[in-house]
Amino acid sequence: MTAKHPKHAAPGHSILPVIAERWSPYAFEPRPVERAKLLACLEAARWAASSYNEQPWTFILAERTDAAAFAKALDCLVEGNQAWAKNVGVLLLTVVSRTFVKNGKPNAACEHDVGLAAGNMVLQATALGLQGHQMIGIVAAKVRAAYQVPDGHDPLTAIALGYPAAVVAGTTDPLAQRDLAPRGRKPLTEIVLSTWGRPAL
Ligand SMILES: Cc1cc2nc3c(=O)[nH]c(=O)nc-3n(C[C@H](O)[C@H](O)[C@H](O)COP(=O)(O)O)c2cc1C
């Protein structure tokens, strides 16, 4: 990681370097992720905060070192995501548990908490020289059938982990162009309010 990478954020205020250096590539080197790095990413997800410590997440793991398992997971992505995710080192399919184990009541925070775990995971990936690319573009029914996901649990997203590949400037490939495009965010004045419609800052 270099501080000058064009995809690194240009934050308006000082933030943790790993947050600035995380981004979602389309071009990945078609090579595996070392087991120790993968375990660290999963461990980071495991230690996410969650409402009532319910930990409503499950991750279905497919590493490219296991061609059959990898192809099975890849097949659960929408075609547009398969096109680039075929090169990644690891595919994870996230599954959310909708109700609390202790009382069966609905867990309104369950998707929020899976997102926190995914956030931890991709930041840990960045810290290890990898990048993650999260996907809502999965075919949930395929995941459910292929992995026998039970009632009360829903396939939610996929997460690709791997080594980003260099993209040559001037390319006409639309995905490569996305990898070269600058990253942007809404300003704080738009997202932090004192009351609806009035910036707090
Ligand atoms: C929950 C979630 C779902 C996403 N789904 C997709 C997806 O299906 N396909 C895709 O190419 N990118 C997907 N993305 C990546 C976003 O497009 C990307 O995070 C966003 O453009 C910001 O870019 P950055 O991550 O490089 O900062 C998803 C990201 C998140 C967090």
The ligand as a Tripos MOL2 file, in Angstrom:
@<TRIPOS>MOLECULE
LIG
   31    33     1     0     0
SMALL
NO_CHARGES

@<TRIPOS>ATOM
      1 C1        -23.6210   -3.7670    0.7400 C.3       1 LIG1
      2 C2        -22.8680   -3.4790   -0.5290 C.ar      1 LIG1
      3 C3        -23.2790   -4.0520   -1.7160 C.ar      1 LIG1
      4 C4        -22.5680   -3.8390   -2.9030 C.ar      1 LIG1
      5 N1        -22.9350   -4.5150   -4.0320 N.ar      1 LIG1
      6 C5        -22.1620   -4.4350   -5.1290 C.ar      1 LIG1
      7 C6        -22.4250   -5.2770   -6.2380 C.ar      1 LIG1
      8 O1        -23.3340   -6.1110   -6.2450 O.2       1 LIG1
      9 N2        -21.6200   -5.1580   -7.3210 N.ar      1 LIG1
     10 C7        -20.5740   -4.2620   -7.3710 C.ar      1 LIG1
     11 O2        -19.8750   -4.2180   -8.3800 O.2       1 LIG1
     12 N3        -20.2860   -3.4830   -6.2940 N.ar      1 LIG1
     13 C8        -21.0410   -3.5580   -5.1680 C.ar      1 LIG1
     14 N4        -20.7230   -2.8070   -4.0650 N.ar      1 LIG1
     15 C9        -19.5530   -1.9090   -4.0840 C.3       1 LIG1
     16 C10       -19.9660   -0.4480   -4.1070 C.3       1 LIG1
     17 O3        -20.3640   -0.0910   -5.4060 O.3       1 LIG1
     18 C11       -18.7700    0.4060   -3.6090 C.3       1 LIG1
     19 O4        -18.5130    0.1010   -2.2660 O.3       1 LIG1
     20 C12       -19.0820    1.8940   -3.7570 C.3       1 LIG1
     21 O5        -19.1460    2.2700   -5.1180 O.3       1 LIG1
     22 C13       -18.0160    2.7580   -3.0730 C.3       1 LIG1
     23 O6        -16.7520    2.4570   -3.5940 O.3       1 LIG1
     24 P1        -15.5500    2.0790   -2.6320 P.3       1 LIG1
     25 O7        -15.9500    0.8180   -1.8810 O.co2     1 LIG1
     26 O8        -14.3770    1.8200   -3.5560 O.co2     1 LIG1
     27 O9        -15.3310    3.2110   -1.6970 O.co2     1 LIG1
     28 C14       -21.4260   -2.9920   -2.8800 C.ar      1 LIG1
     29 C15       -21.0180   -2.4080   -1.6830 C.ar      1 LIG1
     30 C16       -21.7300   -2.6460   -0.5170 C.ar      1 LIG1
     31 C17       -21.2430   -2.0470    0.7760 C.3       1 LIG1
@<TRIPOS>BOND
     1     1     2 1
     2     2     3 ar
     3     2    30 ar
     4     3     4 ar
     5     4     5 ar
     6     4    28 ar
     7     5     6 ar
     8     6     7 ar
     9     6    13 1
    10     7     8 2
    11     7     9 ar
    12     9    10 ar
    13    10    11 2
    14    10    12 ar
    15    12    13 ar
    16    13    14 ar
    17    14    15 1
    18    14    28 ar
    19    15    16 1
    20    16    17 1
    21    16    18 1
    22    18    19 1
    23    18    20 1
    24    20    21 1
    25    20    22 1
    26    22    23 1
    27    23    24 1
    28    24    25 2
    29    24    26 1
    30    24    27 1
    31    28    29 ar
    32    29    30 ar
    33    30    31 1
@<TRIPOS>SUBSTRUCTURE
     1 LIG1         1 GROUP 0 **** ****
